[in-house]
Amino acid sequence: MTKVHVVLRKEDIDETALADAKVAVVFDILLATSSITAALAAGARSVIPVYNAAEAEQVGRRLPGGSYELVGESEGRTIAGFHPPAPLFLQTVCPGKTVVLSTTNGTVAIRRAQPARAVYAASLLNSPAVSEHICRLHQEETIIVICSGSSGRFCLEDFYGAGYFVHCLIEQGINAAELSDSAMAAWLFYRQYASEEKAKEVLSASRVGRWMVAYGLEKEIDYINRHGALSVIPKLEPGPLAAEVRDIVQMKMTKEGNEQ
């Protein structure tokens, strides 16, 4: 039977354990995995997650001119010369482009999860689609749900997102008896705030959420809070520059997104 475990911070990822036929699902609700989902739904060709701005620029120099957009933040500040990694904004610049994405937490978590048999990016927007896909294709593998956290700290919004994803898995038939204690805790937390109205309270009350509200990004939170609105399933695959830049990978859709 499928077992489910939640990792509370990217710093707690056990890469050796992931390599033992595990399926990783990464959450960075505010903002990286929500931005990846939204960008692919809006028509981005792919999203290349990188560790930092220097790696993003290295990748950009190897892509055809005009084919990509550099997007990223470092410790909450948009990187100079990059677009901000906000889902609503990205939809205006990413159609038809490769998005090279650098964030403090989410893209780092995705890269650290690479040893897993399969790596997916999930958010409130697409958890039902990702859970259905995983339950259909990975019926015997252990699912590791990774909360990216924030610079080594636990993040409330990622924990909530993980709980929603666990809830979606259970709706797909996963036995609650197969949840680890951390997965059970996330699921029980989600159940206390299951409505989108209560979810908005959780997102806005989190440390990152309070920062977003203070900087006038409440509409981004509202967009991110649309539970199950998109059917995009971002999966990590070898990137276009794998032969030139070591370990470069990309998130691509496994099926089309629905209307936004």
Secondary structure, 3 states (H helix, E strand, C coil): CCCEEEECCHHHCCHHHHCCCEEEEEECCCCHHHHHHHHHHCCCCEEEEECCHHHHHHHHHHCCCCCEEEEEEECCEECCCCECCCHHHHCCCCCCCEEEEECCCHHHHHHHCCCCCEEEEECCCCHHHHHHHHHHHCCCCEEEEEECCECCECCHHHHHHHHHHHHHHHHCCCCHHHECHHHHHHHHHHHHCCCHHHHHHHHHHCHHHHHHHHCCCHHHHHHHCCCCCCCCCEEEEECCCCCCCCCCEEEEECCCCCCC
